[in-house]
Amino acid sequence: MGMGMGIGWGQDWPTIAAGCALACWCGYLSAVDLRSRRLPNAATVPGAVVVLLAAAVTGHGRAALVGAALLSGLYLLTHLAAPAAMGGGDVKLAVGLGGVTGAAGAQTWLLAAVGAVALTAAFGVVLLAAGRRGRSLPHGPSMCLATVVALTATALG
């Protein structure tokens, strides 16, 4: 399965603790992004460093680096092409989330990457249907939710 960062039944306590820490980090970042439309460097950068260090210590450093580079690279290209569509905080968050999903395996990485875009698009459609045009929609919460769901789904089966 890879690094085992998802929370599954019967896993050892360090894996469960790591999953809880990831969920708390994602919850905090999601709340901040929903409230302020920003993802602060003070939370995204240290979180990414912790993820990459944990992956290296557990023997998944290369997979985490590849996942981080791929996801943050895609997000950076999007940010450079359309800065209003994706902020720099999303790019930095992609380093940590791409790292943790990369460490868990290609299937987990792909599920989280596609899931984040699908969730933001779905929320956007709901807002449009509700007549809330012109309101910016933060992408960070979708990135976080998709990551946690992908890791959990992979861990459970």
MDTraj code that builds the backbone (N, CA, C; nanometers):
import mdtraj as md
import numpy as np

residues = "MET GLY MET GLY MET GLY ILE GLY TRP GLY GLN ASP TRP PRO THR ILE ALA ALA GLY CYS ALA LEU ALA CYS TRP CYS GLY TYR LEU SER ALA VAL ASP LEU ARG SER ARG ARG LEU PRO ASN ALA ALA THR VAL PRO GLY ALA VAL VAL VAL LEU LEU ALA ALA ALA VAL THR GLY HIS GLY ARG ALA ALA LEU VAL GLY ALA ALA LEU LEU SER GLY LEU TYR LEU LEU THR HIS LEU ALA ALA PRO ALA ALA MET GLY GLY GLY ASP VAL LYS LEU ALA VAL GLY LEU GLY GLY VAL THR GLY ALA ALA GLY ALA GLN THR TRP LEU LEU ALA ALA VAL GLY ALA VAL ALA LEU THR ALA ALA PHE GLY VAL VAL LEU LEU ALA ALA GLY ARG ARG GLY ARG SER LEU PRO HIS GLY PRO SER MET CYS LEU ALA THR VAL VAL ALA LEU THR ALA THR ALA LEU GLY".split()
xyz = np.array([
    [0.0824, -0.1194, 0.0000],
    [0.0000, 0.0000, 0.0000],
    [0.0857, 0.1241, 0.0000],
    [0.2061, 0.1196, 0.0369],
    [0.2865, 0.2408, 0.0423],
    [0.3078, 0.2826, 0.1860],
    [0.3076, 0.4096, 0.2079],
    [0.3405, 0.4652, 0.3377],
    [0.2356, 0.4332, 0.4430],
    [0.1134, 0.4074, 0.4028],
    [0.0115, 0.3721, 0.5006],
    [-0.0386, 0.4911, 0.5789],
    [-0.0473, 0.6083, 0.5145],
    [-0.0917, 0.7270, 0.5869],
    [-0.2427, 0.7321, 0.6034],
    [-0.3165, 0.6445, 0.5357],
    [-0.4601, 0.6431, 0.5536],
    [-0.4953, 0.5814, 0.6883],
    [-0.6111, 0.6133, 0.7374],
    [-0.6532, 0.5591, 0.8661],
    [-0.7365, 0.4357, 0.8387],
    [-0.6854, 0.3202, 0.8735],
    [-0.7568, 0.1954, 0.8496],
    [-0.7628, 0.1132, 0.9766],
    [-0.8511, 0.0167, 0.9803],
    [-0.8652, -0.0693, 1.0973],
    [-0.7465, -0.1634, 1.1038],
    [-0.6954, -0.1859, 1.2236],
    [-0.5883, -0.2799, 1.2446],
    [-0.4497, -0.2256, 1.2152],
    [-0.4369, -0.0981, 1.1842],
    [-0.3042, -0.0426, 1.1574],
    [-0.2380, -0.0037, 1.2879],
    [-0.1047, 0.0063, 1.2838],
    [-0.0307, 0.0390, 1.4049],
    [-0.0535, 0.1846, 1.4465],
    [-0.0243, 0.2144, 1.5728],
    [-0.0537, 0.3471, 1.6270],
    [0.0241, 0.4587, 1.5582],
    [0.1497, 0.4416, 1.5141],
    [0.2155, 0.5533, 1.4445],
    [0.1434, 0.5927, 1.3146],
    [0.0905, 0.4927, 1.2448],
    [0.0172, 0.5215, 1.1218],
    [-0.1122, 0.5949, 1.1530],
    [-0.1806, 0.5520, 1.2566],
    [-0.3048, 0.6181, 1.2964],
    [-0.2753, 0.7606, 1.3438],
    [-0.1686, 0.7780, 1.4214],
    [-0.1301, 0.9123, 1.4667],
    [-0.0962, 1.0026, 1.3485],
    [-0.0240, 0.9483, 1.2497],
    [0.0099, 1.0273, 1.1311],
    [-0.1159, 1.0660, 1.0538],
    [-0.2092, 0.9726, 1.0437],
    [-0.3357, 1.0023, 0.9760],
    [-0.4145, 1.1098, 1.0488],
    [-0.4158, 1.1026, 1.1803],
    [-0.4854, 1.2047, 1.2602],
    [-0.4181, 1.3416, 1.2451],
    [-0.2844, 1.3425, 1.2462],
    [-0.2117, 1.4689, 1.2279],
    [-0.2409, 1.5273, 1.0905],
    [-0.2431, 1.4426, 0.9884],
    [-0.2745, 1.4899, 0.8532],
    [-0.4167, 1.5456, 0.8480],
    [-0.5113, 1.4762, 0.9088],
    [-0.6499, 1.5229, 0.9100],
    [-0.6628, 1.6572, 0.9821],
    [-0.5910, 1.6740, 1.0928],
    [-0.5934, 1.8018, 1.1661],
    [-0.5319, 1.9141, 1.0826],
    [-0.4195, 1.8860, 1.0188],
    [-0.3538, 1.9851, 0.9326],
    [-0.4477, 2.0260, 0.8196],
    [-0.5095, 1.9270, 0.7567],
    [-0.6030, 1.9551, 0.6477],
    [-0.7254, 2.0319, 0.6974],
    [-0.7759, 1.9948, 0.8138],
    [-0.8914, 2.0657, 0.8698],
    [-0.8598, 2.2111, 0.8983],
    [-0.7438, 2.2362, 0.9578],
    [-0.7024, 2.3732, 0.9868],
    [-0.6883, 2.4542, 0.8576],
    [-0.6167, 2.3990, 0.7605],
    [-0.5955, 2.4707, 0.6345],
    [-0.7274, 2.4959, 0.5610],
    [-0.8160, 2.3999, 0.5648],
    [-0.9464, 2.4166, 0.4991],
    [-1.0263, 2.5288, 0.5647],
    [-1.0271, 2.5307, 0.6967],
    [-1.1008, 2.6360, 0.7684],
    [-1.0432, 2.7739, 0.7371],
    [-0.9117, 2.7845, 0.7368],
    [-0.8477, 2.9133, 0.7060],
    [-0.8794, 2.9551, 0.5634],
    [-0.8704, 2.8626, 0.4684],
    [-0.8953, 2.8950, 0.3284],
    [-1.0405, 2.9348, 0.3051],
    [-1.1326, 2.8668, 0.3700],
    [-1.2743, 2.9032, 0.3553],
    [-1.3023, 3.0414, 0.4132],
    [-1.2371, 3.0734, 0.5240],
    [-1.2595, 3.2014, 0.5904],
    [-1.1887, 3.3167, 0.5199],
    [-1.0634, 3.2980, 0.4823],
    [-0.9836, 3.4109, 0.4334],
    [-0.9432, 3.4018, 0.2865],
    [-0.9729, 3.2899, 0.2225],
    [-0.9318, 3.2666, 0.0837],
    [-0.7797, 3.2697, 0.0694],
    [-0.7103, 3.2230, 0.1725],
    [-0.5644, 3.2175, 0.1740],
    [-0.5205, 3.0896, 0.2434],
    [-0.4070, 3.0393, 0.1982],
    [-0.3411, 2.9277, 0.2655],
    [-0.2059, 2.9802, 0.3112],
    [-0.1891, 3.0020, 0.4416],
    [-0.0676, 3.0674, 0.4914],
    [0.0583, 2.9814, 0.4785],
    [0.1670, 3.0462, 0.4384],
    [0.2966, 2.9789, 0.4294],
    [0.3356, 2.9148, 0.5620],
    [0.2989, 2.9797, 0.6720],
    [0.3350, 2.9302, 0.8052],
    [0.2764, 2.7922, 0.8332],
    [0.1760, 2.7512, 0.7583],
    [0.1156, 2.6188, 0.7764],
    [0.1458, 2.5252, 0.6596],
    [0.1462, 2.5781, 0.5371],
    [0.1681, 2.4894, 0.4223],
    [0.3124, 2.4398, 0.4126],
    [0.4071, 2.5293, 0.4312],
    [0.5483, 2.4921, 0.4128],
    [0.5971, 2.3948, 0.5199],
    [0.5773, 2.4230, 0.6503],
    [0.6215, 2.3247, 0.7502],
    [0.5505, 2.1901, 0.7356],
    [0.4241, 2.1924, 0.6982],
    [0.3508, 2.0673, 0.6786],
    [0.4110, 1.9846, 0.5665],
    [0.4469, 2.0509, 0.4577],
    [0.5088, 1.9807, 0.3456],
    [0.6437, 1.9215, 0.3868],
    [0.7204, 1.9979, 0.4632],
    [0.8507, 1.9494, 0.5101],
    [0.8331, 1.8255, 0.5976],
    [0.7377, 1.8289, 0.6882],
    [0.7125, 1.7141, 0.7766],
    [0.6724, 1.5921, 0.6942],
    [0.5850, 1.6106, 0.5976],
    [0.5417, 1.4983, 0.5127],
    [0.6606, 1.4365, 0.4403],
    [0.7442, 1.5210, 0.3795],
    [0.8577, 1.4692, 0.3021],
    [0.9617, 1.4031, 0.3922],
    [0.9842, 1.4610, 0.5102],
    [1.0780, 1.3978, 0.6048],
    [1.0250, 1.2637, 0.6549],
    [0.8974, 1.2586, 0.6878],
    [0.8371, 1.1333, 0.7349],
    [0.8448, 1.0260, 0.6265],
    [0.8211, 1.0659, 0.5036],
    [0.8302, 0.9705, 0.3928],
    [0.9729, 0.9189, 0.3772],
    [1.0703, 1.0077, 0.3892],
    [1.2105, 0.9669, 0.3767],
    [1.2496, 0.8701, 0.4881],
    [1.2077, 0.9004, 0.6097],
    [1.2417, 0.8166, 0.7252],
    [1.1794, 0.6775, 0.7131],
    [1.0625, 0.6705, 0.6523],
    [0.9929, 0.5418, 0.6404],
    [1.0247, 0.4678, 0.5104],
    [1.1212, 0.5206, 0.4339],
    [1.1618, 0.4530, 0.3117],
    [1.0795, 0.4846, 0.1888],
    [0.9996, 0.5904, 0.1947],
    [0.9139, 0.6278, 0.0822],
    [0.9486, 0.7657, 0.0269],
    [1.0711, 0.8079, 0.0529],
    [1.1129, 0.9418, 0.0131],
    [1.1042, 0.9684, -0.1358],
    [1.1517, 0.8747, -0.2166],
    [1.1496, 0.8956, -0.3623],
    [1.0058, 0.9090, -0.4132],
    [0.9179, 0.8204, -0.3711],
    [0.7781, 0.8256, -0.4152],
    [0.7120, 0.9557, -0.3702],
    [0.7437, 0.9997, -0.2494],
    [0.6873, 1.1252, -0.1992],
    [0.7383, 1.2436, -0.2796],
    [0.8666, 1.2444, -0.3104],
    [0.9224, 1.3543, -0.3909],
    [0.8619, 1.3583, -0.5304],
    [0.8439, 1.2432, -0.5904],
    [0.7825, 1.2378, -0.7239],
    [0.6388, 1.2885, -0.7167],
    [0.5624, 1.2406, -0.6181],
    [0.4244, 1.2861, -0.6027],
    [0.4155, 1.4347, -0.5779],
    [0.5040, 1.4868, -0.4918],
    [0.5056, 1.6303, -0.4616],
    [0.5414, 1.7112, -0.5850],
    [0.6438, 1.6668, -0.6581],
    [0.6876, 1.7402, -0.7772],
    [0.5808, 1.7402, -0.8859],
    [0.5172, 1.6261, -0.9072],
    [0.4142, 1.6184, -1.0109],
    [0.2943, 1.7065, -0.9789],
    [0.2426, 1.6933, -0.8567],
    [0.1229, 1.7702, -0.8230],
    [0.1526, 1.9195, -0.8145],
    [0.2591, 1.9561, -0.7464],
    [0.2896, 2.0993, -0.7355],
    [0.3290, 2.1564, -0.8715],
    [0.3912, 2.0750, -0.9574],
    [0.4236, 2.1213, -1.0924],
    [0.2986, 2.1515, -1.1738],
    [0.2004, 2.0630, -1.1666],
    [0.0731, 2.0870, -1.2364],
    [0.0038, 2.2125, -1.1824],
    [0.0045, 2.2262, -1.0506],
    [-0.0590, 2.3419, -0.9894],
    [0.0164, 2.4706, -1.0225],
    [0.1497, 2.4633, -1.0265],
    [0.2281, 2.5811, -1.0613],
    [0.1994, 2.6252, -1.2044],
    [0.1923, 2.5302, -1.2970],
    [0.1599, 2.5653, -1.4353],
    [0.0227, 2.6321, -1.4446],
    [-0.0728, 2.5787, -1.3715],
    [-0.2069, 2.6385, -1.3698],
    [-0.2013, 2.7791, -1.3114],
    [-0.1286, 2.7956, -1.2018],
    [-0.1155, 2.9264, -1.1371],
    [-0.0501, 3.0277, -1.2308],
    [0.0529, 2.9866, -1.3008],
    [0.1221, 3.0785, -1.3921],
    [0.0348, 3.1146, -1.5120],
    [-0.0440, 3.0182, -1.5603],
    [-0.1308, 3.0429, -1.6756],
    [-0.2522, 3.1269, -1.6384],
    [-0.3048, 3.1080, -1.5177],
    [-0.4264, 3.1790, -1.4748],
    [-0.4173, 3.2055, -1.3246],
    [-0.3411, 3.3088, -1.2840],
    [-0.3208, 3.3354, -1.1407],
    [-0.4497, 3.3546, -1.0613],
    [-0.5536, 3.4070, -1.1243],
    [-0.6798, 3.4267, -1.0532],
    [-0.7512, 3.2942, -1.0267],
    [-0.7188, 3.1923, -1.1041],
    [-0.7858, 3.0635, -1.0908],
    [-0.7262, 2.9782, -0.9798],
    [-0.5970, 2.9973, -0.9517],
    [-0.5314, 2.9161, -0.8501],
    [-0.4231, 2.9986, -0.7829],
    [-0.4271, 3.0027, -0.6517],
    [-0.3313, 3.0832, -0.5777],
    [-0.2022, 3.0094, -0.5476],
    [-0.1044, 3.0851, -0.5045],
    [0.0238, 3.0284, -0.4672],
    [0.0142, 2.9351, -0.3483],
    [-0.0807, 2.9602, -0.2593],
    [-0.1004, 2.8709, -0.1449],
    [-0.1407, 2.7311, -0.1884],
    [-0.2226, 2.7227, -0.2930],
    [-0.2618, 2.5921, -0.3462],
    [-0.1394, 2.5176, -0.3995],
    [-0.0493, 2.5922, -0.4641],
    [0.0730, 2.5313, -0.5180],
    [0.1577, 2.4748, -0.4040],
    [0.1732, 2.5524, -0.2967],
    [0.2540, 2.5064, -0.1831],
    [0.1861, 2.3916, -0.1090],
    [0.0553, 2.3957, -0.0969],
    [-0.0172, 2.2852, -0.0345],
    [-0.0013, 2.1574, -0.1162],
    [0.0074, 2.1716, -0.2473],
    [0.0230, 2.0566, -0.3357],
    [0.1533, 1.9817, -0.3097],
    [0.2543, 2.0495, -0.2571],
    [0.3799, 1.9813, -0.2250],
    [0.3544, 1.8761, -0.1159],
    [0.2928, 1.9165, -0.0071],
    [0.2661, 1.8231, 0.1026],
    [0.1655, 1.7158, 0.0666],
    [0.0560, 1.7565, 0.0035],
    [-0.0477, 1.6588, -0.0294],
    [-0.0024, 1.5655, -0.1410],
    [0.0706, 1.6190, -0.2382],
    [0.1264, 1.5336, -0.3429],
    [0.2283, 1.4371, -0.2853],
    [0.3028, 1.4838, -0.1852],
    [0.4011, 1.3977, -0.1200],
    [0.3373, 1.2822, -0.0455],
    [0.2374, 1.3123, 0.0337],
    [0.1753, 1.2057, 0.1141],
    [0.1002, 1.1070, 0.0252],
    [0.0334, 1.1544, -0.0783],
    [-0.0371, 1.0609, -0.1668],
    [0.0607, 0.9862, -0.2572],
    [0.1690, 1.0520, -0.2967],
    [0.2713, 0.9829, -0.3747],
    [0.3335, 0.8692, -0.2956],
    [0.3588, 0.8938, -0.1680],
    [0.4155, 0.7903, -0.0812],
    [0.3202, 0.6726, -0.0656],
    [0.1915, 0.6993, -0.0747],
    [0.0917, 0.5925, -0.0602],
    [0.0699, 0.5149, -0.1892],
    [0.1208, 0.5653, -0.3004],
    [0.1097, 0.4923, -0.4271],
    [0.0425, 0.5727, -0.5366],
    [0.0677, 0.5302, -0.6590],
    [0.0174, 0.6023, -0.7766],
    [-0.1351, 0.6095, -0.7798],
    [-0.2008, 0.5011, -0.7408],
    [-0.3483, 0.5005, -0.7414],
    [-0.4034, 0.6043, -0.6438],
    [-0.3441, 0.6133, -0.5275],
    [-0.3879, 0.7104, -0.4274],
    [-0.3623, 0.8519, -0.4772],
    [-0.2429, 0.8742, -0.5348],
    [-0.2069, 1.0057, -0.5877],
    [-0.3077, 1.0489, -0.6944],
    [-0.3375, 0.9608, -0.7879],
    [-0.4291, 0.9946, -0.8970],
    [-0.5701, 1.0213, -0.8450],
    [-0.6163, 0.9391, -0.7535],
    [-0.7500, 0.9582, -0.6952],
    [-0.7597, 1.0945, -0.6264],
    [-0.6586, 1.1320, -0.5507],
    [-0.6602, 1.2614, -0.4819],
    [-0.6497, 1.3771, -0.5806],
    [-0.5633, 1.3649, -0.6791],
    [-0.5433, 1.4737, -0.7759],
    [-0.6702, 1.5002, -0.8567],
    [-0.7303, 1.3959, -0.9071],
    [-0.8529, 1.4110, -0.9866],
    [-0.9698, 1.4473, -0.8953],
    [-0.9735, 1.3876, -0.7775],
    [-1.0825, 1.4156, -0.6835],
    [-1.0885, 1.5603, -0.6410],
    [-0.9733, 1.6238, -0.6214],
    [-0.9715, 1.7650, -0.5804],
    [-1.0347, 1.8538, -0.6862],
    [-0.9986, 1.8320, -0.8105],
    [-1.0543, 1.9118, -0.9201],
    [-1.2043, 1.8849, -0.9335],
    [-1.2428, 1.7586, -0.9235],
    [-1.3848, 1.7232, -0.9349],
    [-1.4674, 1.7854, -0.8223],
    [-1.4138, 1.7838, -0.7005],
    [-1.4869, 1.8437, -0.5877],
    [-1.5044, 1.9943, -0.6047],
    [-1.3982, 2.0643, -0.6434],
    [-1.4094, 2.2083, -0.6626],
    [-1.5086, 2.2396, -0.7738],
    [-1.5037, 2.1626, -0.8819],
    [-1.5984, 2.1832, -0.9918],
    [-1.7417, 2.1588, -0.9454],
    [-1.7626, 2.0529, -0.8676],
    [-1.8977, 2.0222, -0.8184],
    [-1.9486, 2.1325, -0.7263],
    [-1.8626, 2.1809, -0.6362],
    [-1.9035, 2.2901, -0.5482],
    [-1.9359, 2.4155, -0.6291],
    [-1.8589, 2.4392, -0.7345],
    [-1.8844, 2.5542, -0.8215],
    [-2.0186, 2.5447, -0.8906],
    [-2.0539, 2.4265, -0.9372],
    [-2.1835, 2.4055, -1.0021],
    [-2.2966, 2.4294, -0.9029],
    [-2.2790, 2.3817, -0.7810],
    [-2.3811, 2.4021, -0.6773],
    [-2.3989, 2.5510, -0.6493],
    [-2.2884, 2.6242, -0.6384],
    [-2.2975, 2.7685, -0.6146],
    [-2.3657, 2.8407, -0.7305],
    [-2.3325, 2.8014, -0.8523],
    [-2.3981, 2.8625, -0.9691],
    [-2.5471, 2.8328, -0.9696],
    [-2.5827, 2.7099, -0.9381],
    [-2.7242, 2.6717, -0.9345],
    [-2.7994, 2.7480, -0.8258],
    [-2.7283, 2.7825, -0.7187],
    [-2.7898, 2.8581, -0.6095],
    [-2.7904, 3.0080, -0.6379],
    [-2.7394, 3.0473, -0.7535],
    [-2.7401, 3.1880, -0.7911],
    [-2.6291, 3.2701, -0.7271],
    [-2.5222, 3.2071, -0.6860],
    [-2.4112, 3.2780, -0.6213],
    [-2.2957, 3.2972, -0.7181],
    [-2.3191, 3.3729, -0.8207],
    [-2.2149, 3.4026, -0.9199],
    [-2.1184, 3.5063, -0.8649],
    [-1.9964, 3.4999, -0.9161],
    [-1.8979, 3.6000, -0.8805],
    [-1.8265, 3.5767, -0.7492],
    [-1.8624, 3.4756, -0.6774],
    [-1.7974, 3.4459, -0.5496],
    [-1.6806, 3.3514, -0.5751],
    [-1.5654, 3.3865, -0.5211],
    [-1.4490, 3.2990, -0.5392],
    [-1.4681, 3.1705, -0.4595],
    [-1.4107, 3.0650, -0.5110],
    [-1.4246, 2.9339, -0.4481],
    [-1.2857, 2.8822, -0.4143],
    [-1.2539, 2.8681, -0.2863],
    [-1.1208, 2.8184, -0.2505],
    [-1.1045, 2.6719, -0.2912],
    [-0.9847, 2.6392, -0.3374],
    [-0.9563, 2.5027, -0.3829],
    [-0.8921, 2.4178, -0.2730],
    [-0.8301, 2.4812, -0.1751],
    [-0.7626, 2.4083, -0.0681],
    [-0.8490, 2.3048, 0.0025],
    [-0.9716, 2.3391, 0.0416],
    [-1.0554, 2.2391, 0.1085],
    [-1.0814, 2.1153, 0.0229],
    [-1.0990, 2.1343, -0.1067],
    [-1.1189, 2.0195, -0.1958],
    [-0.9923, 1.9354, -0.2058],
    [-0.8772, 2.0016, -0.2086],
    [-0.7497, 1.9291, -0.2119],
    [-0.7355, 1.8429, -0.0872],
    [-0.7660, 1.9029, 0.0266],
    [-0.7531, 1.8315, 0.1541],
    [-0.8520, 1.7165, 0.1646],
    [-0.9779, 1.7421, 0.1318],
    [-1.0795, 1.6376, 0.1410],
    [-1.0475, 1.5224, 0.0464],
    [-1.0094, 1.5538, -0.0755],
    [-0.9771, 1.4494, -0.1725],
    [-0.8586, 1.3653, -0.1250],
    [-0.7611, 1.4294, -0.0636],
    [-0.6442, 1.3567, -0.0120],
    [-0.6832, 1.2617, 0.0998],
    [-0.7583, 1.3110, 0.1953],
    [-0.7995, 1.2263, 0.3086],
    [-0.8869, 1.1112, 0.2608],
    [-0.9780, 1.1382, 0.1684],
    [-1.0643, 1.0326, 0.1160],
    [-0.9822, 0.9298, 0.0378],
    [-0.8895, 0.9767, -0.0454],
    [-0.8066, 0.8850, -0.1246],
    [-0.7216, 0.7959, -0.0351],
    [-0.6608, 0.8544, 0.0662],
    [-0.5787, 0.7756, 0.1588],
    [-0.6626, 0.6743, 0.2361],
    [-0.7790, 0.7170, 0.2805],
    [-0.8673, 0.6272, 0.3558],
    [-0.9190, 0.5149, 0.2674],
    [-0.9607, 0.5496, 0.1456],
    [-1.0118, 0.4476, 0.0530],
    [-0.9043, 0.3447, 0.0188],
    [-0.7834, 0.3916, -0.0006],
    [-0.6734, 0.3004, -0.0315],
    [-0.6425, 0.2107, 0.0877],
    [-0.6441, 0.2691, 0.2069],
    [-0.6121, 0.1909, 0.3282],
    [-0.7186, 0.0861, 0.3575],
    [-0.8429, 0.1175, 0.3248],
    [-0.9523, 0.0263, 0.3584],
    [-0.9786, -0.0790, 0.2505],
    [-0.9182, -0.0571, 0.1342],
    [-0.9475, -0.1628, 0.0442],
    [-0.9150, -0.1516, -0.0943],
])
top = md.Topology()
chain = top.add_chain()
for i, resn in enumerate(residues, 1):
    res = top.add_residue(resn, chain, resSeq=i)
    for name in ("N", "CA", "C"):
        top.add_atom(name, md.element.get_by_symbol(name[0]), res)
traj = md.Trajectory(xyz[None], top)
